[in-house]
């Protein structure tokens, strides 16, 4: 049976090329191998299929009948094999991703919704956390973080525009307590701080002046690990808080919060999808990486 299929493939190549050498090149075998395989097929069917001369190759009457009969079937077999290969190569399985809570552009859902539609057999398990850890050791396929905190041995792909951080406050708080004119003035204001977990110090607010970076260790009246709580308190007039402009933008648009000290808050590289270097990446991860890259070119 295997010999028959091999012989039929050789016969079709000869019938289409009308040349033993060209048929061999198409199949990746020698001219003599083509001739021998064809001879074995003719012996099995009991009739000559090809008329050979020193100058040309043509099909016999039986060969024409055989060619027209088997060509559609062989094409169907090839199509079926390709379909099975594509099914095998279709991205599937559980893809675990850890994402920073402030990666608004990634978490907004548009990119993820598009990926889910494009790769329906991939299931996403997304953990939102601001803790820093070894994603490989923790069993994650990839992560999304600010570029400045990603390990150098990781591959990183941008998933956001450049970002900016700045202090913000409600109009009511500013009317009551005034505007800070310099980041140092924040130490005289009620502040709402952030830290990832109870055993860490509150985040130091970062600024730039005359191309030099510096930070301010505010003394928060309230400290939390939840950005939503920080925003609600700021909107209620409890004090000044600090975070990504992208996160605050809807509140700016509605007039609920006001950006402060913008001259000290230049843009910096944003968020990246990152994953470990491997010789062979899982297909489900390659599918996400390719989708993110295509989305970035739109």
Secondary structure as UniProt FT lines:
FT   HELIX           2..17
FT   HELIX           20..27
FT   HELIX           31..45
FT   STRAND          50..52
FT   STRAND          57..59
FT   HELIX           61..89
FT   STRAND          93..99
FT   TURN            101..102
FT   HELIX           104..107
FT   HELIX           110..118
FT   TURN            120..121
FT   STRAND          122..128
FT   TURN            135..139
FT   STRAND          142..146
FT   HELIX           147..149
FT   TURN            152..153
FT   STRAND          154..158
FT   STRAND          165..169
FT   HELIX           171..177
FT   HELIX           183..188
FT   STRAND          191..194
FT   TURN            198..199
FT   STRAND          205..209
FT   TURN            210..211
FT   STRAND          212..216
FT   STRAND          222..224
FT   HELIX           227..235
FT   TURN            236..237
FT   STRAND          240..244
FT   HELIX           245..253
FT   TURN            254..255
FT   STRAND          258..260
FT   HELIX           262..264
FT   STRAND          271..276
FT   HELIX           283..297
//
